[in-house]
Amino acid sequence: MAGAEVFVEADNAEAIITRIEHKSRKIETLLKQYKPVEALKTALEGTYAIIGDERCKSAHWLVVHRAIMAIKDVDGMLSSLDPEYYDILMKYLYRGLATGDRPTCDQCLRIHEKLTEKAGLGCILRFLTDTPGVINYGGGRC
């Protein structure tokens, strides 16, 4: 499927949005329990399924954004985060930078700096060369 544009059918999009809503409730519970890293991991899980449909991407971004904004100890978060999440997190950091919202950009830049130190430049390059249609946030104000 490399290079192929993938679209989500309406029924499937509704199912994905339902899962995102469930995930959002789980994240809120984790944040109330002062577990921001677990909330972020939960938010980042399953992002591969969010393809094509802008409603799904937007709904999922809101969930990830909530978790990103709750992170206070960036170094601690990165030491607890499995490397498998680094590339996914980098994608969402660029999505956050594209919003132009000052608090969001500040937080995303703080995390971006530390993530780049830990994961290296390859993390950025993989984001820039990602296959179109799979969590592609290009065209923003990065």
C-alpha positions in Angstrom: 0.0 0.0 0.0 3.0 2.3 -0.1 2.0 5.6 -1.7 -1.6 4.6 -1.9 -4.2 7.1 -0.6 -6.4 5.4 2.0 -9.8 6.7 2.8 -12.0 5.8 5.8 -15.6 4.8 5.0 -18.3 6.7 6.9 -19.3 3.7 9.0 -15.7 3.0 9.9 -15.0 6.7 10.7 -17.9 6.6 13.2 -16.5 3.5 14.8 -13.1 5.2 15.1 -14.6 8.3 16.6 -16.4 6.2 19.1 -13.0 4.6 20.1 -11.5 8.0 20.3 -14.2 9.1 22.7 -13.6 6.1 24.9 -9.9 6.8 24.8 -10.6 10.4 25.8 -12.5 9.3 28.9 -9.7 6.9 29.8 -7.1 9.7 29.4 -9.1 12.1 31.6 -9.2 9.3 34.3 -5.4 8.9 34.1 -4.8 12.6 34.3 -7.0 12.8 37.4 -4.9 10.1 38.9 -1.8 12.2 38.1 -0.5 9.7 35.5 0.3 12.0 32.6 2.8 9.7 30.9 0.3 6.8 30.9 -2.3 9.3 29.5 0.1 10.2 26.7 0.9 6.6 25.9 -2.8 5.8 25.8 -3.4 8.8 23.5 -0.6 7.8 21.1 -1.7 4.1 20.9 -3.7 3.2 17.8 -2.8 6.2 15.7 -2.1 4.0 12.7 -5.9 3.5 12.3 -6.5 7.3 11.9 -6.2 7.7 8.2 -7.9 9.8 5.5 -10.9 11.1 7.5 -10.3 14.7 8.8 -12.9 14.2 11.6 -11.0 11.3 13.0 -7.7 13.2 12.8 -9.1 16.2 14.5 -10.9 14.2 17.2 -7.7 12.3 17.9 -5.6 15.4 17.9 -7.8 16.8 20.7 -7.1 13.7 22.8 -3.4 13.8 22.2 -3.3 17.6 22.8 -4.9 17.1 26.2 -2.2 14.6 27.2 0.7 16.6 25.8 -0.4 19.8 27.6 -0.5 17.8 30.9 3.1 16.9 30.7 5.2 18.9 33.3 8.4 16.8 33.5 9.5 16.4 29.9 12.7 14.5 30.8 10.8 12.2 33.1 8.2 11.6 30.4 10.8 10.7 27.8 12.6 8.4 30.1 9.3 6.6 30.8 8.2 6.6 27.2 9.1 3.6 25.0 11.1 4.4 21.9 8.3 3.0 19.7 6.3 6.2 20.6 8.9 8.7 19.6 8.0 9.0 15.9 4.3 9.2 16.7 4.9 11.8 19.3 7.0 13.8 16.9 4.1 13.8 14.4 1.8 15.2 17.0 4.3 17.8 18.1 4.4 19.2 14.5 0.6 19.1 14.5 0.7 21.2 17.7 3.1 23.7 16.2 0.8 24.0 13.2 -2.0 25.3 15.4 -0.2 28.6 16.0 -1.6 28.6 19.6 1.1 30.1 21.9 0.7 27.7 24.9 0.5 24.7 22.6 3.5 25.8 20.6 5.5 26.5 23.7 4.8 23.0 25.1 5.4 21.3 21.8 8.8 23.1 21.3 9.8 22.1 24.9 9.0 18.5 24.2 10.5 18.7 20.6 13.8 19.9 21.9 14.1 17.0 24.4 12.7 14.4 22.1 15.2 15.4 19.4 18.1 15.1 21.9 16.9 11.6 22.9 15.7 10.2 19.6 18.0 12.0 17.2 17.3 13.8 13.9 16.0 10.6 12.3 12.7 11.2 14.2 12.2 14.5 12.4 13.3 13.1 9.0 10.8 10.2 9.4 8.0 12.7 10.0 9.0 14.8 7.0 9.1 11.8 4.7 6.0 10.1 6.1 3.7 8.5 3.5 0.8 10.9 2.5 -2.5 9.9 4.0 -1.2 8.4 7.2 -1.4 11.1 9.9 -0.2 13.7 7.5 -0.3 17.2 9.0 1.6 19.0 6.2 0.9 22.5 5.2 1.0 24.0 8.7 3.0 26.7 10.3 5.9 24.5 11.5 
